[in-house]
Structure formats: C-alpha cells, structure tokens
Amino acid sequence: MLIPPRSSPPLRDPFPEPPYPENPSPWPAGPPSPRQGPKHSPKAPNSEQRAGARQEGLPHAGAVGGHGGHGATSILSGTKELPGCPRPPQAGFPACPPLPPPCRGKGVTAGIPCQSATRHPPGIPEAGTGACRPCNDTEILMAICTSDFVIRGSIRSVSNDAELQESIIGVSATRIHRQKFPLFQAGGQLGQPVGSIRTPLRCGVKPGPGTFLFTGWLHFGEAWLSCAPRYRDFQRIYEGARRTRQNPCEFPVD
C-alpha cells in the first residue's frame, strides 16, 4: 500500500513588506490636537476688506511715510537740503545710526560724518566722503554740546592750501560760547576776536555773508570744522527741540 507524501507547509517570507496605507503619514489619522487647531488655507483679502483697511488707517502695499520740514541753505553749495531726517528720540545724547542717514536733513554746512560726532577728533584730512556733507539737526544739537569750540561769527576769508589739501576759514567772532584753548584772540576790527578753522579742501567752502555758529574739534592744536549752521537756522532747530524737550543740553539763544 502506497502512502502519499505529506505536503510541506508553505514557506513564509522572513522580511515581509508592511502594507502601504492609502495616505502615508508618520502621524496617525484623527482629529487635530487642541494645540494645532484646525487647518485653514490663507485667503487673499477681497476688495471690500482692502478698502476697509485703508479707511481704518492700516498699512497697505505701496504706502510710504516720511517727515516733513523745510530745507536750509548750505554754505558749501547754497542749495536746499532734503528734509526728513529724524530728530533725537528723547532728551539726552541720541545714538547715531551705523551708516550715514540717506537724507541730508536740515543740515546747513560742511560737517563730519555722524559716526565721528563724538568726543574723538575726526581723522583729518583723510576723512571719508561724508566729511563734506551738511550736518543734520541731530548732529547740530550734539555739536553744540560736545564740541571743543562753539563760536558765533562771520567768515572773513577763505584760503586754500593745495599742498596740504586744506581750506583755512578766517572767522571774526562776535561771541565765544566755548573754546578749550585760546583759539580766538582779540585783534580784529572793533576789537573782535579772530581765528581760523580748517576743513578738507575737497569740501569747496566758499566765503559768504551772514552769521554762523561754528563748531568743531582740536586736532594737533588746530581747529577743524564740524558743523557750521547759519545762526538763524540754528535758532529754529534748537527752539524746536526745546519745545519737544529733545535738546541734549541747554544753550543760550538770543
């Protein structure tokens, strides 16, 4: 009698492939957690929403801002400077921006860059391109408080030294507000103190009428120009800062 052989059991794959779900995801399906919240696709605002935002004063695309103001005349070129430079945020010495401001503000004459408007003397005559740009309101207010000399007076003469690349401004002083050393001494007409202030030749300083407020620094015993606004423009700038309590220091104005 023949015995049929037993059928061997089917072999199993030692590395079976897992079933693939229809939507593979590392997270199990289910309702969103309270922390995640329901998902919503962003919708672009319609015309009514944009119109409402404009009426409420909300910012929208294309909106630009700025500060108004009136320009002042520069003794360098006699042109009007662009308005809109910011004023100091609060009373005290305002911090200068890391780069020169894009606008020239209400500055009225040659000046050193804002970064150099400190107690340290500027690198003259190898100053940067900003050495000839007019000072803005903030720099003028800081200059009257921190400069080595503050002299009110008029320009007597301007001479140029091509070898040293310097311009020497002869100044007749009507009032000496501050000078650390006797830079201005009696000897001019009517006994008025006279002195000289230097500036880089490339700034192109020209003689002109009027009363200016000369500020600046001592560099190797010589006076170098920082800011020199027309006195009437300085009065307007200072009075405006004092009304808003943004003047860095008290200064006599008459």
Buried (B, 14 or more C-beta within 10 A) or exposed (E): EEEEEEEEEEEEEEEEEEEEEEEEEEEEEEEEEEEEEEEEEEEEEEEEEBEEEEEEEEEEEEEEEEEEBEBBBBBBEEEBBBBBBBBBEEBEBBEBEEEBBEBBBBBBBBBBBBBBBBEEBBEBBEBBEBBBBBBBBBBBBBBBBBBBBBBBBBBBEBEEEEEEEBBBBBBBBBBBBEBEEEBBEEEBEEEBBBBBBBBBBEBBBEEBEEBBBBBBBBBEEBBBBBBBBBBBBBBBBBEBBBEEEBBBEEBEEE
